[in-house]
Amino acid sequence: SASELTLNDGPIERPPDLWDQGCATDEIRNDFVIPAILDVASTIGPSSIIDIGCGSGYVAREIVARGAANEIHWRLLDYAGEMLSFARMRVSSAARTEFFLHDLRYEPRDLPKSQLGFVAYTFLDFPLDDVIAHNIASLIATGGTLLIFMPDVLEDVIEAAAQDPTVLHNYRSGHCSIEKTDKFTFKNVLFEANRVENTIQRFLRAYFTLTDLKNFRSKRGKLHYM
């Protein structure tokens, strides 16, 4: 069955099983995202972690499998019901895990706060604004840590601008929508090219402080940031 996402123009159908299979062989998630989260978690020793935009739950499962202690209280949040159901079926019964169906455009009332949270490429699905940044901030406990993973989209913007010059103008304004093939499901979808510096500014306005900025270059030469 397919999970339907409606935050950007036109629904995006993402079969959870195909998405999970794609994650299993994805260099970025396995060689950058997961090791980075493990490194931070080992340093701060959080009692609770939230995966904001968990999808199939692959990243959280792998973090547990690679050494995160089971006593950590896990929270998986997504706005796609079938993705969340898939994640619930696949998560280890030994892990202390809660699941939350929520659309980040709306204030997350009565959702518990976590000491560590991460957003791994969720911003490709929608344009980030101050409201969403503040809603995400409300999921993190005072003094907690939020990790944001996102790609440098400039290469994609330049390529798309060759066909549509308005893309570059929109990107300079903060973000633009670009049609491309989803590498896991092979469907043509719109993804949101949010600027890294604008993303940082929005979370500074949401009362975070920037404590670290790291990058990772994939084998194909694409730059990614945490």
N, C-alpha and C positions, 0 to 999 in steps of 0.2 A: 504494500500500500504506500501511498505517497503522502508526505507531509506538506501542507500548504502554508506558505508564508505570504503575508499581504502587506508588509510594511513599506515596500517600494512599489514602483509602477508594475502592475500585473503580478499575479501570484507566481511564486517560484515553487515548483514541485521538486522535492528532494526525497527520494526513497531512502529511508533511514539505513537499510542494509547496505545500499551502494555507498552512502556517505561514510558508514563505518569502515567498509572495506577500503575506501580511498584514504581514510585517516591512517590505517594500518601501514600503508606504504608511503606516507607523506613525509618527505625529508624535513620540512619545516616544523611540523608538530613533534616528530620523534627526535630530531637532532638539535632543536632550538627551544621550542615552547616547553616541552616536558622537563628537560634538564634544567632550564632556567627556573621553573616553578619549584622543582625539587631543591635547588640550591638556596632559594629564598626561604622555603619552608624549613630547611635544616638550620638556617641561621636564626630565624625568629621563633621557631617552635610553636606555631599557632594551634589553638585547641579547635578551631573551626575554619573551614575553607569553603568558599562559594565559587562555583563555576558559572559565570554570568553569560548565558548564551551557550549552554552545554551541548546542544545538538544531540548526537547519539551517546554522549557520555564517555567517548573514547579517551579523552585527555585525563579525566578524573580516574578512570579505571587503570590507565597505564601508570599514573602517579602512585596509586596504591600498590600496583604490582611491582613497581621499581623501588619500593622501600618506604613509602609514607606509612607511618604507624596506623593501625586500625583504630586506635583510640581517638584519632582526629574525627571531628563531627563534620561530615560532608553535606553540602547543600548544592543541588543542581537546579538551575533556573533556565527556562526557555519559554518562548512564546508559541512554539509549534507543538501541539498536543501529541502528535504521533511520534515525533522525535523524543519527547520526554517519556512516553510509554516504552519506546525501544530502550532508552537508557535505563529505565526502571527494571526491565527484564534482564539486562546484561550486567548490572552492577552486582558485585559480590554480596551475598547475604551477610557476610562477616563485617562488612563496612557499615558504620553508622551514617546513614544517608537519608536526607529528606529531599523531596522533589516539589518544585514550585512552578506552576504555569502562570506566567506573567508577561505582559507587554510593557516594555520599559518606557514607552511614551507616557505611561500613567504612574502616579505615585505608588510605590510598593507599600501599602498600608499593612501593618501587623506582620511584616516579614522580619525574621530575626537578623541581627547584625552579626557579621563574621569578622574574625581577626585578619584573615587574608582572603582576597578575592582576585580573580583574574578574568580578563576579557580577551579571548583569543580569536581575533578576526571577526567578531560579531558585528563590528562597525562597517563591514562590507555590505551588510544587508539593509542599512538605513543611514540617512544623513544624521550625523551627530549634532545635537544642539544643546543649549544650556540646560534645558529641562531634563533631557535624558541624562546628562552628566550629573546633575543634582540627584536624580532618582537613583543612579548607580551609587553615588556617594553615600546615600542613605542606607545602603546595604552593608557598609563597612563600619566596624566599631571605631570609636574614637581612639586614635593612636595606631590604628590598623594600617594595612598595606594593600594597595591595589596595583596589580600588574596589567598593563595593556599591551597586547601584541597586534601589530598592524604592518602592512607592507608599504614600501615606498612605491607609490602608484604613478610617479611621473612618467616612466617609460610607457605605461598603458595610456596615459593622458595624451602624450605626444602622438602615439600611434592612432588613437581615436580622433585627435584633432585634425589629422590629415584628411579625414572624411567629413568632419563636422567642426568647423572653427569655433563654434560656440562652446565646445567642450573646454577649450583652454581658458576662455573667459570665465566660465563657471568655476573652473578649478582655482583660478586666481582669486575668486571671490570666497572660496572656502571649501567647496566640494562640487563634484559633478557626477552624473550617472553615466556609466559606460557599459555597453553591451559586449559580452564576451562569453566564451564557452566555459561552463563550470567544469573544473578539472576532475571532479569526482563522479559527476552524473552525466557529463557530456551534453548537457542541455544549454541552450543559449539563454542567458539571464542578464538582468541589469545588476551591476554591483556599484556601490557608492564609493567613489574615490575621495575619501576625507583626507585633508592635508594633515600631516603629522603635527606641524607647529600649531595649527588651529585646535587640534585635539588636546594638546598639552595646555593651551591657554584656557580651554573650557574647564578642564579639571582643576587648574589653579583657581579659577573663579568658583569652583565647587568646594573650596577650602582644603584642597590637597597641597602638598609641597612636592616638587620634583626632586627626588633623592638620587636617581640613577637613570642613565640612558645608555642602552646597549644596542648593538646591531649584529646582524648575522647575514652573511652573503651565501645564497644557495649555490648549488653546483651550476645552475643555469645563469648565475650572475645577478639574480634579483636580490635587492637589499630589503631586509626586514628589521623592524625595530621592536624593542621592549622598553 
